[in-house]
């Protein structure tokens, strides 16, 4: 068996032919396809080199880069140059990535990406496991604008998708201006089923009042609030507010009705 195999100018090379070259090794890696302008494979070391428009698809992610080195025994890929990683709903970019597809873990240098609802960037990002990210010298924002209108900047950030985001000593910036500093900030990422808010108060015209607001996420992109107001001198008011928001479309419908029985014309 040859020590190395050179495959010139192959723009799309299915991984199945490699099975004939290296026996059962690749069968344990869960690779689907490997693509590159030039692919070489060294049998003794179990290393495949993809150069030019390199793409590796696995059962957990798709990796694209200028070049990718695949280490078969380690189930690991090292990608350099215009790196893109797609995993489920997450999209990551960077200049260099070291990725273990069996455990969905690794690191990215010069990282940026999207893990809804967050947009983030970091000098270095470490993925500990699926959906768990550690950012070093990173920024984090739920604003989809580029650049974002507001963001957090912190030395250390931990994101657990669908659970919680925690930041150590973050600055909150509006545009590029620091707005305030906190020793620690954390926020739940679990979807809210509903909210109920009671707002008691009083005014010279209405007397005692109690505002009751019930909110519910009717879809992934919309939120509905139903409002009922008790106003001692003025009467009861009822309203409905529906908000729709996604990266490309925003809208709001607000309706409110009250039969004013207050004799005060003001």
Secondary structure, 3 states (H helix, E strand, C coil): CCCEEEECCCCCEECHHHHHHHCCCHHHCCEEEEECCEEEEECCCCEEEEEEEEEEEECCCEEEEEEEEEECCCCEEEEEEEEEEEECCEEEEEEEEEEECCCCEEEEEEEEEEECCEEEEEEEEEEEECCEEEEEEEEEECCCCCCCCEEEEEEEEEEECCCEEEEECCEEEECCEEEEECCEEEEECCCCCEEEEEEEEEECCCEEEEEEEEEEEEECCEEEEEEEEEECCCEEEEEEEEEEEECCEEEEEEEEEECCCCCCCC
